[in-house]
Amino acid sequence: MGWMPTTRDESPLATDKVRYLAEAVAGVAAKDEDTAEEACDLIKVDYKELPGVFEPEEAMKEGAPKVHDYVKIISA
């Protein structure tokens, strides 16, 4: 897990859409642990629940929600 040479084209933080549980959305740098914890308490994130698809056949249908918007669906 982390930002490695093989993942350099991926942002280490979610930028516009959170795609999985526990995906990082913010980071904190501080001089000590107490300051870091105070900063974390100030971070507020509003999430909008998006529709999910849980079956491969459904995911391949026209108009199905996409995890990555840039991916093109190729039909068989």
ZIVEN-V692075 format. One record per residue. N is the residue number from 1. RES is the residue in one letter. PHI is phi in whole degrees, 0 to 359 (NA if undefined). OMEGA is omega in whole degrees, 0 to 359 (NA if undefined). Layout:
BEGIN
[[N,RES,PHI,OMEGA] [N,RES,PHI,OMEGA]]
END
This chain:
BEGIN
[[1,M,NA,178] [2,G,136,181] [3,W,262,186] [4,M,239,178] [5,P,306,181] [6,T,282,181] [7,T,240,184] [8,R,298,179] [9,D,275,178] [10,E,254,178] [11,S,286,178] [12,P,290,177] [13,L,236,174] [14,A,297,183] [15,T,254,181] [16,D,226,182] [17,K,212,174] [18,V,271,188] [19,R,257,180] [20,Y,205,180] [21,L,302,178] [22,A,76,174] [23,E,292,184] [24,A,294,179] [25,V,238,180] [26,A,204,177] [27,G,225,180] [28,V,229,172] [29,A,237,183] [30,A,212,182] [31,K,285,179] [32,D,205,185] [33,E,295,180] [34,D,298,179] [35,T,295,179] [36,A,297,179] [37,E,295,177] [38,E,297,179] [39,A,296,179] [40,C,299,179] [41,D,294,181] [42,L,275,181] [43,I,281,178] [44,K,235,180] [45,V,233,174] [46,D,260,180] [47,Y,253,173] [48,K,249,181] [49,E,290,180] [50,L,255,179] [51,P,293,179] [52,G,246,175] [53,V,233,188] [54,F,242,178] [55,E,233,181] [56,P,305,181] [57,E,296,178] [58,E,293,181] [59,A,295,182] [60,M,273,181] [61,K,286,177] [62,E,304,177] [63,G,84,179] [64,A,293,177] [65,P,301,180] [66,K,250,174] [67,V,288,179] [68,H,241,185] [69,D,294,183] [70,Y,278,182] [71,V,282,178] [72,K,267,177] [73,I,276,177] [74,I,252,181] [75,S,274,182] [76,A,280,NA]]
END
